[in-house]
Amino acid sequence: MKKMLISLLLVLLSLGVVSAQSDTIEITFVHIFGGEGDTRGDVVQAIAADFMAENPNIVVNVVSTSTDYIELFNAALLAAEQGDAPTIVQVEEGLTQLAIDSGYFVPIGDLASAAQLDSFNTDVMQVVRNYYNVDGTLWSVPWNSSNPIMYYNKTMTDALGIQISPTEPLTFDELSQICAQVSAMQAAIPSLTHCINWPISSWWVEQWLAMQDALYADNNNGRSGRATEVYFTSPEMMNIINWWDSMDDAGYYTWSGSLQNLNAEGGFFGTGATALHFNSTAGITLFVAGFQAAGLELGIAPLPIPSESATNGMSVGGASLWVTQGHTDAETQAAVDFVFYMTNQQNDMRWHQGSGYFPNRTSSIETLTTGGYIDPATGSEASWFGTFPFFRIAIDQLAASSGSPANYGPVIGPVADVRLALIQGIQSVIDSDVDPVEAMTAAKQAADAILADYNALIGQ
């Protein structure tokens, strides 16, 4: 009888009726770091491998369907409509309201354990976690957080006798004065065509508004009620656009012609065509490696501020991790656990060091301030930030934020279209010499109409 039972069990196993893998839980995580040569994707894979080693019954399929946030998000929504949504989606911060309105995501605050929430609420920087709290609900967990900074070719600025503080932000006026110096000596450096470049994007405007404690949209940036109007003609906005226009008129500013393209602008700066450049903190590791390979010295400084009184601080950029609906309880639980594993202190530091995105947890910052780096010459532990001070700048910028609605950033459903209306307004000023007031008035009218149509469509 015993031999018969064993034989039957072997038959069932061979037929797949009984399987050692029957308890395996499979989840899928989609992200944007799949471009050729993008080593950040390797860091993600390594973290996922460690999670699976600790949880052998869980398989995490890490996939990059696009290197563009909008394309990735739209692909995830299309898959959800077809009943095949990835379990975890990396969602750009500006798409927060649209992700909520889509109905395809579950608030992670409703799924997390008490321990996970306690660790999140007590350790993650307030200005970061508040971005993803909408109407008192935590929808997602911040992951690849960033803000913009100023890069400069220190080899070049040193040759021109120009000194830039690595810790104190320049004002708009001070940056204009530096560009006047660069332009006056431009002939001394053949590669130099302009003083500075950065992409035409809404991101800079949103930061410069936050610094002035000014709102992008009504209802506290859409956080105390749905946004119905944008403030594209406010005095604070006009400060920004008028200065940007003056930089272009003076011949100090240029851009690649590719809207919102950080990579294109970074590459242009890397050729030596400009001395200064605005880009994301996420590019620190790539810029450092590129300048080292070229035998040049890179400088990094805080993003310039509109004026000495614009001290309200910045808002967080980057993206967060969202869990989709329509999965089994076991799959959803595995997804939640993976999200909090990806963002725990150890992996928060690991991701920061391997990518350039800043750590979200105060415990990570404290650890990296006192240690976190093994000196290869001595084998002893040293301060990560002390050894690589560039990585500290973004954190200090964000830590200076006051925590007002301006710092939390706008939460707008049709964010891509609203941002595009602003971008097109700025482009008309830069490329077509349209009067800034006229351009921003037209941009506001277009954006307000977009908001009205969207709010009517969703019935709110």
C-alpha positions as CSV (number, residue, x, y, z in Angstrom):
1,M,0.0,0.0,0.0
2,K,2.8,2.4,0.9
3,K,4.6,1.7,-2.5
4,M,1.2,2.3,-4.2
5,L,0.8,5.7,-2.5
6,I,4.3,6.8,-3.4
7,S,3.8,5.7,-7.0
8,L,0.5,7.6,-7.2
9,L,2.2,10.7,-5.8
10,L,4.9,10.5,-8.4
11,V,2.3,10.3,-11.1
12,L,0.5,13.3,-9.8
13,L,3.7,15.3,-9.6
14,S,4.5,14.4,-13.2
15,L,1.1,15.5,-14.3
16,G,1.3,18.8,-12.4
17,V,-1.6,17.9,-10.1
18,V,0.7,18.3,-7.1
19,S,3.6,20.6,-7.5
20,A,6.4,21.9,-5.3
21,Q,5.8,25.2,-7.0
22,S,2.0,25.4,-6.3
23,D,2.7,28.0,-3.6
24,T,4.8,30.2,-5.8
25,I,3.6,33.8,-6.0
26,E,4.5,35.7,-9.1
27,I,4.5,39.5,-9.4
28,T,5.6,42.0,-12.0
29,F,7.3,45.3,-11.5
30,V,7.7,47.8,-14.4
31,H,10.2,50.7,-14.4
32,I,11.9,53.1,-16.7
33,F,15.5,52.2,-16.2
34,G,15.9,49.8,-19.1
35,G,17.8,51.9,-21.5
36,E,21.0,50.6,-23.0
37,G,23.9,51.2,-20.6
38,D,21.6,52.4,-17.8
39,T,23.3,50.8,-14.8
40,R,20.4,51.8,-12.5
41,G,18.4,48.9,-13.9
42,D,21.2,46.5,-12.7
43,V,20.7,47.9,-9.1
44,V,16.9,47.2,-9.4
45,Q,17.6,43.6,-10.5
46,A,20.1,43.1,-7.7
47,I,17.6,44.2,-5.1
48,A,14.9,42.0,-6.6
49,A,17.2,39.1,-6.5
50,D,18.0,39.6,-2.8
51,F,14.2,39.9,-2.1
52,M,13.6,36.6,-3.8
53,A,16.5,34.9,-2.0
54,E,14.8,35.9,1.3
55,N,11.3,35.0,0.0
56,P,11.9,31.8,-2.1
57,N,8.1,31.4,-2.7
58,I,7.9,34.8,-4.5
59,V,9.1,35.5,-8.1
60,V,9.5,39.1,-9.0
61,N,9.6,39.8,-12.8
62,V,11.4,43.1,-13.3
63,V,10.5,44.6,-16.6
64,S,11.2,48.0,-18.3
65,T,8.6,48.6,-21.0
66,S,9.8,52.1,-21.8
67,T,12.3,54.7,-20.6
68,D,9.6,57.4,-20.7
69,Y,7.3,57.9,-17.7
70,I,4.2,58.7,-19.8
71,E,4.7,55.8,-22.1
72,L,5.3,53.4,-19.2
73,F,2.2,54.7,-17.4
74,N,-0.1,54.5,-20.5
75,A,1.2,50.9,-21.2
76,A,0.4,49.9,-17.6
77,L,-3.2,51.4,-17.9
78,L,-3.7,49.6,-21.2
79,A,-2.6,46.3,-19.7
80,A,-5.0,46.9,-16.7
81,E,-7.9,47.5,-19.1
82,Q,-7.1,44.1,-20.7
83,G,-7.0,42.5,-17.3
84,D,-3.3,41.9,-17.3
85,A,-1.9,44.8,-15.1
86,P,1.6,44.7,-13.8
87,T,1.5,44.3,-10.0
88,I,3.8,47.3,-9.3
89,V,4.2,50.4,-11.5
90,Q,6.7,53.2,-11.2
91,V,4.7,56.4,-11.6
92,E,6.1,59.9,-12.1
93,E,5.2,62.3,-9.3
94,G,3.2,64.6,-11.5
95,L,0.9,61.7,-12.5
96,T,-0.3,61.1,-9.0
97,Q,-3.9,62.5,-9.5
98,L,-4.3,60.8,-12.8
99,A,-3.2,57.5,-11.3
100,I,-5.8,58.0,-8.5
101,D,-8.6,58.9,-11.0
102,S,-7.8,55.9,-13.2
103,G,-9.2,53.5,-10.6
104,Y,-6.6,50.9,-11.4
105,F,-4.5,51.4,-8.2
106,V,-5.0,50.5,-4.6
107,P,-3.9,53.0,-1.9
108,I,-0.8,51.3,-0.4
109,G,-1.7,52.9,3.0
110,D,-4.7,50.6,3.1
111,L,-2.6,47.5,2.4
112,A,0.5,48.1,4.5
113,S,1.1,46.6,7.9
114,A,1.2,48.7,11.0
115,A,5.0,48.2,11.2
116,Q,5.5,49.2,7.6
117,L,3.5,52.4,8.0
118,D,5.2,53.2,11.3
119,S,8.6,52.9,9.7
120,F,7.4,55.0,6.7
121,N,5.8,57.8,8.8
122,T,8.6,58.1,11.3
123,D,11.6,57.8,8.9
124,V,10.8,59.1,5.5
125,M,11.3,62.9,5.1
126,Q,8.0,64.7,5.6
127,V,8.2,66.8,2.5
128,V,8.7,63.6,0.5
129,R,6.0,61.5,2.0
130,N,3.5,64.4,2.0
131,Y,3.6,64.6,-1.8
132,Y,2.0,61.2,-2.0
133,N,-0.6,61.7,0.7
134,V,-3.7,63.0,-1.0
135,D,-6.8,63.8,1.1
136,G,-5.2,61.9,4.0
137,T,-4.6,58.8,2.0
138,L,-1.2,57.3,1.2
139,W,-1.4,56.1,-2.4
140,S,2.2,55.1,-3.1
141,V,5.7,54.9,-1.6
142,P,8.3,57.3,-2.9
143,W,11.3,55.6,-4.5
144,N,13.5,57.4,-7.0
145,S,13.3,60.9,-5.6
146,S,15.1,63.8,-7.1
147,N,15.3,67.5,-7.5
148,P,17.1,69.8,-10.0
149,I,20.6,71.1,-9.4
150,M,23.1,73.1,-11.3
151,Y,26.1,71.4,-12.9
152,Y,29.1,73.4,-14.1
153,N,32.3,72.7,-16.0
154,K,34.7,73.6,-13.2
155,T,37.7,73.2,-15.5
156,M,36.2,75.8,-17.7
157,T,35.0,78.2,-15.0
158,D,38.3,78.0,-13.3
159,A,40.1,78.9,-16.5
160,L,37.8,81.9,-16.8
161,G,38.4,82.9,-13.2
162,I,34.8,82.4,-12.2
163,Q,34.1,81.1,-8.7
164,I,30.8,79.3,-7.9
165,S,29.8,78.2,-4.4
166,P,29.0,74.5,-4.1
167,T,26.7,75.1,-1.2
168,E,25.1,78.5,-1.5
169,P,22.5,78.9,-4.3
170,L,23.0,81.8,-6.8
171,T,20.1,84.2,-7.3
172,F,18.8,84.9,-10.8
173,D,20.6,88.2,-10.8
174,E,23.9,86.6,-9.7
175,L,23.6,83.9,-12.3
176,S,23.0,86.6,-15.0
177,Q,26.1,88.4,-13.9
178,I,28.2,85.2,-14.1
179,C,26.9,84.6,-17.6
180,A,27.9,88.1,-18.6
181,Q,31.4,87.2,-17.5
182,V,31.4,84.0,-19.4
183,S,30.1,85.7,-22.5
184,A,32.8,88.4,-22.3
185,M,35.5,85.7,-22.3
186,Q,33.7,83.2,-24.6
187,A,36.3,83.5,-27.4
188,A,39.0,82.1,-25.1
189,I,37.3,78.6,-25.2
190,P,36.5,77.5,-28.8
191,S,33.9,74.9,-27.8
192,L,31.8,77.4,-25.8
193,T,28.7,78.7,-27.6
194,H,26.5,79.9,-24.7
195,C,26.8,80.3,-21.0
196,I,24.1,77.9,-19.9
197,N,21.5,75.4,-21.1
198,W,18.6,73.6,-19.6
199,P,15.4,71.9,-21.1
200,I,12.2,73.8,-21.6
201,S,10.2,72.0,-19.0
202,S,7.6,72.8,-16.3
203,W,9.8,71.2,-13.7
204,W,12.0,74.3,-13.2
205,V,9.0,76.6,-13.0
206,E,7.3,74.4,-10.4
207,Q,10.5,74.5,-8.3
208,W,11.0,78.3,-8.6
209,L,7.3,78.8,-7.7
210,A,7.8,76.7,-4.6
211,M,10.9,78.7,-3.6
212,Q,8.7,81.8,-3.6
213,D,5.9,80.0,-1.6
214,A,3.7,80.5,-4.7
215,L,1.1,78.0,-5.9
216,Y,0.9,76.5,-9.4
217,A,-2.9,75.9,-9.2
218,D,-5.8,76.8,-7.0
219,N,-7.2,74.9,-4.0
220,N,-3.7,74.6,-2.5
221,N,-2.2,73.1,-5.7
222,G,-5.2,70.7,-5.9
223,R,-4.7,69.3,-2.4
224,S,-7.7,70.9,-0.6
225,G,-10.0,70.3,-3.5
226,R,-9.6,69.5,-7.2
227,A,-7.6,72.1,-9.2
228,T,-9.8,74.2,-11.5
229,E,-7.4,77.1,-12.3
230,V,-3.7,77.5,-12.9
231,Y,-1.7,80.6,-11.8
232,F,0.4,81.1,-14.9
233,T,0.1,84.9,-14.8
234,S,0.9,85.4,-11.1
235,P,3.7,87.9,-10.1
236,E,5.8,85.0,-9.0
237,M,5.4,83.2,-12.3
238,M,6.1,86.4,-14.3
239,N,9.4,86.8,-12.3
240,I,10.5,83.5,-13.7
241,I,9.4,83.9,-17.3
242,N,10.8,87.5,-17.5
243,W,14.2,86.4,-16.2
244,W,14.3,83.4,-18.5
245,D,13.4,85.7,-21.4
246,S,16.2,88.1,-20.4
247,M,18.7,85.3,-20.3
248,D,17.7,84.3,-23.9
249,D,17.7,87.9,-25.2
250,A,21.2,88.4,-23.8
251,G,22.5,85.3,-25.7
252,Y,23.3,83.5,-22.4
253,Y,20.7,80.7,-22.7
254,T,20.2,78.0,-25.2
255,W,18.4,74.7,-25.5
256,S,18.6,71.7,-27.7
257,G,15.2,72.0,-29.4
258,S,13.9,68.8,-27.8
259,L,11.2,69.7,-25.2
260,Q,11.6,68.3,-21.7
261,N,14.7,66.3,-22.8
262,L,17.1,66.1,-19.9
263,N,19.4,63.7,-21.7
264,A,19.7,65.9,-24.8
265,E,20.6,68.9,-22.8
266,G,23.0,67.0,-20.6
267,G,24.8,65.7,-23.7
268,F,25.0,69.2,-25.1
269,F,26.6,70.5,-21.8
270,G,29.0,67.5,-21.9
271,T,30.4,68.6,-25.3
272,G,31.7,71.8,-23.7
273,A,29.2,74.0,-25.6
274,T,28.0,75.6,-22.3
275,A,29.7,76.3,-19.0
276,L,26.7,75.7,-16.8
277,H,23.6,73.5,-16.9
278,F,20.5,72.6,-15.0
279,N,19.6,68.9,-14.7
280,S,18.3,66.3,-12.2
281,T,20.2,64.9,-9.3
282,A,19.5,61.6,-10.9
283,G,22.2,62.3,-13.4
284,I,25.1,62.8,-10.8
285,T,26.7,59.4,-11.3
286,L,26.5,59.7,-15.1
287,F,27.9,63.2,-15.2
288,V,30.7,62.4,-12.8
289,A,31.7,59.4,-14.8
290,G,31.6,61.3,-18.1
291,F,33.7,64.2,-16.8
292,Q,36.3,61.8,-15.3
293,A,36.6,60.0,-18.5
294,A,37.2,63.3,-20.3
295,G,39.8,64.4,-17.8
296,L,37.7,67.4,-16.7
297,E,36.5,68.6,-13.3
298,L,32.8,68.8,-12.7
299,G,31.2,71.2,-10.3
300,I,27.7,70.9,-8.7
301,A,25.8,73.6,-6.9
302,P,22.2,74.1,-5.7
303,L,19.6,75.2,-8.2
304,P,19.6,79.0,-8.4
305,I,16.8,80.8,-6.6
306,P,14.7,83.7,-7.9
307,S,15.8,86.1,-5.2
308,E,17.4,86.3,-1.8
309,S,13.9,86.2,-0.3
310,A,12.9,83.0,-2.2
311,T,13.8,80.7,0.7
312,N,10.7,78.5,0.9
313,G,12.5,75.5,-0.5
314,M,11.7,72.9,-3.2
315,S,9.3,70.1,-3.9
316,V,10.2,66.5,-4.5
317,G,10.5,65.1,-8.1
318,G,11.0,61.6,-9.4
319,A,8.6,58.8,-9.0
320,S,6.9,56.4,-6.5
321,L,5.8,52.8,-6.5
322,W,2.1,52.0,-6.9
323,V,0.2,48.7,-6.5
324,T,-2.5,47.8,-9.0
325,Q,-5.9,46.2,-8.4
326,G,-7.1,42.9,-9.8
327,H,-4.7,40.5,-8.2
328,T,-5.0,37.7,-5.7
329,D,-4.6,38.6,-2.0
330,A,-1.3,36.7,-2.0
331,E,0.0,38.6,-5.0
332,T,-1.0,42.0,-3.6
333,Q,0.6,41.2,-0.3
334,A,3.8,40.2,-2.0
335,A,3.8,43.4,-4.0
336,V,3.3,45.5,-0.9
337,D,6.1,43.7,0.9
338,F,8.4,44.1,-2.1
339,V,7.7,47.9,-2.3
340,F,8.6,48.3,1.4
341,Y,11.6,46.1,0.9
342,M,12.8,48.2,-2.1
343,T,12.5,51.3,0.0
344,N,13.8,50.1,3.4
345,Q,16.8,51.8,4.9
346,Q,19.4,49.4,3.5
347,N,18.0,49.5,-0.1
348,D,17.3,53.3,0.2
349,M,21.0,53.8,0.7
350,R,21.9,51.2,-1.9
351,W,19.7,52.8,-4.5
352,H,21.0,56.3,-3.7
353,Q,24.6,55.2,-4.1
354,G,24.0,53.3,-7.3
355,S,21.8,55.9,-9.0
356,G,22.2,59.4,-7.7
357,Y,18.6,59.7,-6.6
358,F,18.7,61.0,-3.0
359,P,17.7,58.8,0.0
360,N,14.2,59.3,1.3
361,R,14.8,58.2,4.9
362,T,16.4,60.3,7.6
363,S,18.1,57.1,9.0
364,S,19.8,56.7,5.6
365,I,21.0,60.3,5.6
366,E,22.3,59.9,9.1
367,T,24.2,56.7,8.3
368,L,25.7,58.1,5.1
369,T,26.8,61.2,7.0
370,T,28.8,59.3,9.5
371,G,29.8,56.3,7.4
372,G,28.5,54.2,4.5
373,Y,31.7,54.2,2.4
374,I,34.7,51.9,2.6
375,D,37.9,53.7,1.8
376,P,39.7,51.4,-0.7
377,A,43.1,52.7,0.4
378,T,42.7,52.0,4.1
379,G,39.8,49.5,4.2
380,S,38.2,51.7,7.0
381,E,34.7,53.2,6.9
382,A,34.3,56.8,6.0
383,S,31.5,59.3,5.5
384,W,29.8,58.8,2.1
385,F,28.7,62.4,2.0
386,G,32.1,63.6,3.2
387,T,33.8,61.6,0.4
388,F,31.3,62.5,-2.2
389,P,29.8,65.9,-1.2
390,F,27.9,66.2,-4.5
391,F,25.3,63.8,-3.3
392,R,24.5,65.9,-0.3
393,I,23.3,69.0,-2.2
394,A,19.9,67.7,-3.2
395,I,19.1,66.6,0.3
396,D,20.0,70.0,1.8
397,Q,17.9,71.7,-0.8
398,L,14.9,69.6,0.1
399,A,15.5,69.8,3.8
400,A,15.2,73.6,3.6
401,S,11.6,73.3,2.4
402,S,9.1,74.8,4.8
403,G,6.4,72.2,4.2
404,S,3.7,74.5,2.7
405,P,1.3,73.4,-0.1
406,A,3.7,75.0,-2.5
407,N,6.4,72.5,-1.4
408,Y,4.1,69.6,-1.7
409,G,3.7,70.3,-5.4
410,P,0.6,70.4,-7.7
411,V,-1.7,67.4,-7.9
412,I,-3.5,67.8,-11.3
413,G,-5.3,65.1,-13.2
414,P,-4.5,66.1,-16.8
415,V,-1.0,67.1,-15.7
416,A,0.8,66.2,-19.0
417,D,-1.5,68.5,-21.0
418,V,-1.5,71.3,-18.4
419,R,2.3,71.2,-18.3
420,L,2.5,71.2,-22.1
421,A,0.4,74.3,-22.3
422,L,2.9,76.0,-20.0
423,I,5.8,74.6,-21.9
424,Q,4.4,75.9,-25.2
425,G,3.9,79.3,-23.7
426,I,7.6,79.4,-22.6
427,Q,8.7,78.1,-26.0
428,S,6.8,80.9,-27.7
429,V,8.7,83.4,-25.5
430,I,12.1,81.9,-26.2
431,D,11.8,80.9,-29.8
432,S,9.3,83.4,-31.2
433,D,9.8,86.5,-29.0
434,V,6.2,86.5,-27.9
435,D,5.6,89.0,-25.1
436,P,5.8,87.0,-21.8
437,V,2.5,88.4,-20.5
438,E,0.8,87.5,-23.7
439,A,2.3,84.1,-23.8
440,M,1.4,83.2,-20.2
441,T,-2.1,84.6,-20.6
442,A,-2.6,82.2,-23.5
443,A,-1.0,79.3,-21.6
444,K,-3.3,79.9,-18.7
445,Q,-6.4,80.0,-20.9
446,A,-5.4,76.7,-22.5
447,A,-4.6,75.0,-19.2
448,D,-7.8,76.2,-17.5
449,A,-9.9,74.8,-20.4
450,I,-8.0,71.5,-20.1
451,L,-8.8,71.4,-16.4
452,A,-12.5,72.2,-17.0
453,D,-12.9,69.5,-19.6
454,Y,-11.1,66.9,-17.4
455,N,-13.1,67.8,-14.3
456,A,-16.4,67.6,-16.3
457,L,-15.4,64.2,-17.7
458,I,-14.8,62.6,-14.3
459,G,-17.8,64.4,-12.8
460,Q,-16.0,66.4,-10.1
